[in-house]
Structures are given as C-alpha cells and as structure tokens.
Amino acid sequence: MTAPRILVVDDEADLRELLEITLVRMGLDVDTAENLAAARDCLARHEYALALTDMRLPDGSGIELVREVTSGQRSTPIAVITAFGSTDNAVAALKAGAFDYLSKPVGLDQLRLLVQSALRVSGKVEAGETGARPPASRLVGESPLMHELRAQIARLARSMAPVAITGESGSGKELAARDIHAHSARADKPFVAVNCGAIPEALVEAEFFGYRKGAFTGAADDRDGFFQAANGGTLMLDEVADLPLAMQVKLLRAIQERRVRKVGATTEDPVDVRLVSATHQNLAECVEKGRFRQDLFYRLNVIELRLPPLRERLEDVGLLADTILARLSSPGPRATLSPAALQALRGYAFPGNVRELENILERALAFANDGVIEPADLALRAAPPPPAVAGVAPAAVPPEAAPVAATTPAAPASAPASASASTAAAASAAAGPSSDLPSSLPEHLDMVEREIILRALARTNFNRTQAAELLGISFRQLRYRMQRLAIHEPE
C-alpha cells in the first residue's frame, strides 16, 4: 500500500529540504514546489493527504492556494506557514479555510503533530484508509435548521481553526462543542470543558496553566492545568466573556505561542489543543465596552457557529420531548405526552430553551398520572413582560394580583428592595378571600422578583454589581435570576 503523499510549497530551498527530510522519516512521500505555479501543477497531477504552503511566495500569496484548494472539490487539508508574530496572517488563512498553521521558525514536533492530525482528517493513517464511521450527533432535531447545523459541524470538524459558539443559555452550546470534537481528528484525545465564570479570579491562572509544588500556599504537589489536560484534544472555554482582563492577556499568549508556563515554573511547555469558545453574550459588544480584549476576540472568533433558540425550531419539540422522557423514565416504562400537552409545548416560547424543556418535563413527570403528561402537569410560565429601561416604570402587576396591589401602600423610593418584597408578602397574607389569590403562585412570585430586580437595576443604571449589593445577593446569583426571568440590558 502506497504511503500518503504530502505537498510542501516554499521558496526557501533550505526549509523545503528540512521539511522534506522530516516528512520522509515519518514514512511519507513528499513533493516540493517553489512557487504557486509549480504547486498548481502538482495538485493537478496528484491527490495529497496534506498541502503545506508558505504565506509569501514569489508569484503570489499562500492564501490564494488555500482558497483554490478549499473552494474546489478537493478534500485535501491545507496548512500555512507564517512569519514569526504574524498572527493576523494566521487568522486570515484560517478564515479562508486553512486546516491549521505553523509559525517560523518551524518546530519539528509541532510539524509532526499537524501532519498526524491532517492524516486522520483526510482518512489516511500509516496503515492506510480508516473505515471508522462518524459518531451520532448529540444535537436532537429534524428541522431544517438542525440539519444545516449538523452539516456545519461536520465541516468545522475538519479544521483546527478556533470556533466561537454563540447562542442563548440552554440552547446546547456544550453539546455542539462535543460534536465538533467527536467528528474531528482529535476524537480519541481528551475533551475538556471549562466554565470560565465559575473559577475564582485568584485561581484562574493556576487552573488554566497548572502550577509547581510550592508555587503558593497550598500547592503541595505539581499539578497540570486545563491546557495540559486537553493536550492533543479540544479545550472548550464556556462563558469565555467572564474571563478577567488580566487572564485574557495570558490566554492570548498561550493561543499564539502554543506554549504555557505553570505558576512557579521558569520554562514553558508546548501544548497542542483546539480551542472552542462559547458564550450567551455578544462578544463584539463586550469588546466595545472594554470588557473583552479585541485581539483575543479575533483569535477566538475565527469561525462562528450560531445555535438557534428552541422557539425558532418548535417542530423539534416532540422529538426532543420523547428523547428526554425516555432518559428520565429509565429504567421503568416510558412516559408520554398527551396530544394536548404536546400542543401546549409547541405554543410555548421557551426562554430557557432545551434546558427549560428538560426541567418542565422532569417536574411534569412527578405529577403525571399513569405516565401520561397532561397540560396541567406542565405548569408553563406566562410570557414575561418586556424588560424595563432606566427611567421607565417597571412592569405592571399581573391582573390576578391587582386587588393586593390596590390595598398595598407604595414603598418610598429610598426603601430597600427587600422591604418592598416584605410589604408585598404581608399584603398577600392579609388579602382575604381566596378569589383574590393569584391563580399561579410560581408566576406571581416570578413577577414580584422580576419587578424588584428591575427596580434595583434602574436605580443603578443597569450596573449589575451595584444592583446585586442593593439586593443583598452575589453577582452570580443576580445573573442567574436575570437569565431565568429573561431580564436583558436595554439597547
């Protein structure tokens, strides 16, 4: 069986020779070309498992070759060699469809890793063709949007370019990241998911890069960080917008240099990870507001993958519900939705997306009779009112609570929000006949909580840190409540 064939395109004879010797020692056949014209001639005559081109050639740019290879019917992965520090060129090449890149001076270890990844992507290994079938997608749905999403993921999996996944909370960003990893040449290597917003700021560097024994109080042993744990595989940075600015600088260097230094160490260690980032926030807006570095944004946002909210693909609700109920019912008999319950779900907006659907069904399963879920078991929330803007009166109290509101004196503007809540609770307790009670206690409590949070945000001009202090809760608790109640910062 013939060995995989590699094409090397570079106008420097010494570098071409070095790359050729290295690749031949890996058991590969190698063709070389000194310019675009010679490279095109080689591509017309042979099929290659990988093309490796310099960015600057005597008769054009390596990006031209990237576009020609990726825009045709070829499945050849093509990587580029960039000058030291030319990260803009690397990003441009990745956006044009390059499989990966190497920086000069070319590290032979990194070259070998890149070639091995390319051989797996192109279906070539040292033993020949591989017959492995692609794994099933974790993203459930048969709507046109989901078919297109899965097709995008299959295409993205062939590249090593960083991917930025955007989408609302609960839309399945981590599942999409796992699918990208599972369909990639790194599928047999680790997948490490990190929630950037859940790590205390003082520990972020140690968690990402690891530390040496004795580097700080409590560092009793050497420990690897997330980059080392994901070496050879994929590192997912969930809620990447929550990273502190100081850590963003260090993360950018790690991405560009592909090396990390443990806390307390004097040397750097090479790492080979593919980065997938995710956030429900608008990173471009975070850049404009100074909360996220622009250079890091460009490095992470090479390819963007948008996950549609559930309300844009309500035709998938039935299939999603069946899949979730099968898992929740196991190992007993599978619970089912009545036609009326399914119709109610298909008419619901799902502000919490698939995660909310799962929570709704888990609760409904506890109340269902004989394993059949009826509309009354779902306890769907009423659609929330639009978010308030500073200077605009908060949302009105729901109709069923109107008698209570009419008998409750207004709290003074300077009174704390908790006092307002206490007053409302006392008024509700003394409301009198049952006809004055809210028809749904959870909806009523959500409305009261929403009103109080909106008042605190309006008083602080939507400064969430100050609003959390006013309400006596942590910033993370406030952020969670805002997400649950669909409270968004005004445009």
N, C-alpha and C positions, 0 to 999 in steps of 0.2 A: 504494500500500500504506500502510495506516494506521501511524502511529508507535506504539511501545509506550506504554502508559498507566501512570502512577505515582500512587499514593495517598500523600498527606502528611497525617499526623494530629498536630496540635499545638494547644494552646490559646493560644499566643503568636502574635498576628497578625503581628508583625514577622518572627519566624522563619519562619512559613509563607510569607510573601511572599518572603523571601530564598531559601528552598529552591525555591519555585516558579519564580522568575526563573532560577536556576542550571539547573534541570532543563529548562526550556523552551529555554534557549540550547543545550542538548545535543540538541535536536531531539525532545523527548519531550512527550507530552500529560500534563497534570497535573491531578488533582483534589485538593482540600483538604477537611479536616474538622477541626472544633474540639473534638470530643469523641467518646466511644465510640459514642454513638447515631448520630451523623452518619456515622461510619466504617462501622458495620454496614450502614447504608442504601446507602452507595456500593458496598460489597463485594457486596451483594445484586443490584445493578444492572449491575456491570461486572466484567470479568476484568482483573486487573492483573499487570504484569510484576514489580512490586515494591511492597510497602507499607512505609512508613517512619513509625513512631509514637514519640511521646514516652512516657516511662515514667509520668509523672504527668499525669493528665487530670482534668477537673472531675468526671466521673461514674464514675471507676474507674481501673484501672491498665493500662498498656500491655501487661503480661504477660497480662492477660485476653484481649486481642485476639490476641496471639501464640498462645495455646492454642487459641482458636477457629479461627484460620486453619490452624494445623498439624494440628489433630485432625480437620478435615473432609476432604473430597475435593479440596480446592484444592491446586494446585501452586505457589501464589504464595509466593515468598520474602518474609519479613517481617523487617525490621531495626528496632532500637530506638535511641532517643536517650537517653542517660543523663546525669545531672548530673556535673560535673567531680569526679573522685575516687571516684565511686560504683561501684567495681569489683565489689562484691557484687551490685549490681543487674544489672550486665552479665552476670556469671556465671549468675545466676538466670534471666535471659532466654535465654541460650544453652542452658541445661539444659532450658528449656521448649520449645525448638525454634526459637529465633530464628536467622535466617540469619547475622546479624552485628550489630555495634553501632557507634554513633558517640558520642563524648563531647562535651559542651558545654564551651566554645564550639565549634560545628561548624566543622571545617576543610573548605573547599570542595574542596580537592584530594582529601582522603580521601573526601568525599561522591561525587565523580566516580568514584573507583576502586571504591567499594562498588556504585554503580549499574551500572558496566560489568560487574562480576562477577555481579551479580544478573541482568542481561540475558542473559549467557551461560548461567547456570544455568537460567533459565526458558525457554531455547530462543529468545530474542528477541535479535536484533542489529539494528544500524541498517538493515541491508539486508533485514531480515525474518527468516523462520524459517530455522534451520540444519538441514541433513539429516545431520550427522555421526553415524556410528554409534558406540556406546560401544566402547572397546577390549576385547580379550580379557583375562581375568584372569590374573595371574601365579600365582595360587594353584591348584594342581592338586588335583583330587579330586571325586568324585561322591557322597560320603557326605552324609547329611542335615546334618551339622554344617557341611560346607563350602558347601553350598547356602545355609544360613542366614547363614554368614559373608559370602559374596559379596553377599547381599541387604542385610546391614547396611552393608557398604562402599558400596554404591550409594546408600543413604540418607544416610550420613555425608558423601558427596562433595558433596551439595547445600548443605551448611552450611559456614560459615567457622569454626565453633567448634573450639577446640583438641581434639585426640583423644589419649588415652593408650592405647597398645597394650601389653597385658600378655601374657606367655607365656614358656615355658621357652626356654632357649638352643637355637637351631637350629630353632625352630618356624615361622620365616618372617616375623618382625616387619617387616623392611625391605620385603619383597615386599608385605605388606599396606599399608604406608605408600605405596609407589609406586602401588598400585592406587587408593588414595584420591585421590592426586594426578591420576592418569590419567583418572579418571572425573569430576573436578571441573572447574569453570570456569577453573581455572588450568593446565590440562593443557599449554597451549602455552608456559608460563613455566617457569623452572628448578625442578628438584627437587634439593635439596642435603641429603645425609645426613652427619651428623657423629657420630662415636663419642666421646662426652664423656669416657670413661675412658681414651682414648689420647692426650689432649693434656696436656703438662706443665703443672702448675699455674701456673707463672710466665708461661706464654704464652696462657692461656685467654682473657683479655680481648681481647688483640690479635687472636687467631684469630677470635673471635666478632664483634667490632665493627670490626676494621681499625685502622690506625694512620697517622699522618702522618710524612712524612720527617723524620728527626732526633729522633723521639719517644724513642728509646732507642738504645743501641749496636747497630749492625747494621741499623737502619731506614734503608736507603739511598734508598728511594722510598716514595711514598704507596701504601697497599695496602688494598683492600676486605676486609671480613671476611665471615663466613658469612651474616650478615643481609643485607648488600648484595648478595652473590652470589645469594641466593634471592629478591631483591626482586620482588614480583609473583607469586611462586610459593609453594612449600612448603619449609619447613625441618624436617628430621627430626632430633630430638635422641635418638640411640640411647644406651642405658645412661645415661639422664639422672640416675639416682641417684648416679652417680660424680662429679657436679659438686661442686667445693669450695663450702663455705657462702658464702664471700665473693663468688663468682661468681653464686651463686643470687640474691643481693640485686640485682645489676646486671641479671641476666636478667629478674627480675620487673619492674623498672622499664621495661625495653625492651618487654616484652609489654604493660604497661599504657599506656604513653605512645606506643607505636608509633614511637618515635624512638630512635636510637642515636648515641653520641658516640665517634668514633675516639680511640684513645690519642694524646694530644698535641694534640687539637683543642679549640677553645673553643666550638664550636657543635654542635648536634645535627642529624642528617639524618633525615627521615621515611623509614620503611620499611613495606612492605606485604607481610607474609608470613603464611601459615597455618602454625601450629605443630602438628607431630605428634611426640609423645614416645614412647619405648619403653624398657622395662626388664624384666629377668627377676626383679628383686627386688620385694618387696612395699613399695610406696611408703608406704602407711599405717603399716607397722611402722617404716620409716625415719624418719617424722615423729615417732612415739612415742619413738624412741631419740635424737632430736635430731640426726640426720644429714641431714635434709631439711626445708626450711622449710615450715611448714603453709600459709602464704599462697601460695607458689609451687605447692604441691601442688593447691590448689583452682583455681588459674588453668590448670594443665595438664590436670587430670583432669575437665574439663567433661563429656566423653563418654568412656566406657571401652570399648575393644574387646578382648575376650579371644580369643587364638588357642589352639585346642585342641592338646594334645600329640599326637604321632602314635599313641601307644598307645590314644587314645580314638577313632581312626578307622582302624583297621588294615585295613578294607575298601578303603582308598585305596592300600595299599602296592603292589599290582600295577600300577595306573595310574602312580603316581609312579615306580616302578622302570622301566617302559617309557619314560617321558619322560626320565629321567636317562640310561638306557643309549643312547637314540637320540642324545643330545648327546655322551656320552662316546665312542661308536663312530664318530661322524662324522670323516672322510668315508668310512670303509670300511663294510662290511656291519654291520648292527645286531646286537649281541649279545643273547642271550635268556636267560631264567631257565628252568631245568628245573622241572617241577611240584613236585618235592621241595624245590628251593631256594625257590620261592615260598611253599610251605607253611611252611618254616623261618622265613622273614622275617615271615610273618603271625603266628607264635607268639612273636616276639621283642618285648621291651618298649620298645626304642629310647629309652634315657635321653638320647641326643643328638638325638632327633627326626629331621627330614628331613635335616639336615646330616650326621648319623651314617649314615643310609641311603645318602647320596651317597658318603661315604668308604668304606663297606663295599663298594659296587658298584664303585667305582674300583679298589680293591685286588683284588676278585674277578676283574675283567676281565683283570688281568695274569696270573692263574693259570688262567683258563678254557681248556679245550681246544675248538678249533673254534667258538669264540664262544658256547658253551653253559655257563652257570654252574651248578655243582652245589653241594649243601650244604657240601661240604668246602672249596669255594673262598671261602665267605662268612666263615669264622673269626669267628663271632658270640661275643661275650663272655658269660660266665656272669653271671647276675643278681647284682649287688653285694649284700653284706650290709647290714643296716640301719645308719644312722650311729650312731656311739657317742656317749654322753652323758658329760659330765665326771663322773668318779668310777666309771664303769662300765668293765669290762675291754674292751680292743679286740677287734675281730672275730677269730674263730678262724682258724688257718691252714688252707687247703684240705686235704682228705684226702690228695691225692697228695703233698703236701709234709710230711705228718706224720712220716715217718722222719727227714727232715732236721731238723725242729724238735726231735725227741726227742733227737738227738745234739748239739744246739747248746746250750751253756750260756746261761742268761738273762743279758742285759746288765744291769748295775746301773742303778737308776732315774736316777742323775745322769749317766749316759753320754749323749753327744750322739746324736741320731738317726742321723747318718751312720755312727757306729761300729757301731750295731746293724745297719745295712744291710751294712757291710763284713763283719761276723761271719756274717750270713746268706749272703752271697755266697761266703765262704770255705767254709762248711759245705756249700753246694750243690756246690762244685767237688770236694770230697772225699767226696761222697755214696756212691760205689761203683758198684754195678750199675745198669744203665740202667733197671731196674724202679722204682728209687727216684726217677727224674727226673720232673718234672711233665709231665703229658700235653699241656699247652699253656703254652709259655714266656711269651707275652704276658699270659695270665690270671694266671700265677704272679707275674710282675713287677708287674702292676697290684695284686695282693693285698698284696705286700710294700710297695709305695709307699703304698697306702691305709693300712696299719697304721701306718707311720712318721708319716704326716701326722696321723692321728687321735691318736697319742701326743703329738705336738707341740701340737696344738690342745687336748687335755685338760690338758696341763701349763700352758698359758697361758689356761685358762678360755675357750677359743674366741676369743682375741684374734688375728686373722689376721696383723696386722702383727708382733706378737712371735713368732708361730709361724714366719713367713717368716724372721725373723732367726735363730731357732734352727736352721732347716734350711739357712741359707746361700743362700737364693734370694730373688728380689724378690717384693713383694706381688702383682704381676700374675701372675708365674709360679705362685704358690701358688693364686691364684684360678682360673687356668686348670686346674690339676691337680684342684682340688676339683670344678669343673664336670664335668671328664672322668670322674672317678671317682664322681660322684653323692654327694659328701660335703656334707651340709647342716648348718646350725647347729641344735642341738636346740631344741625349743619351750621 
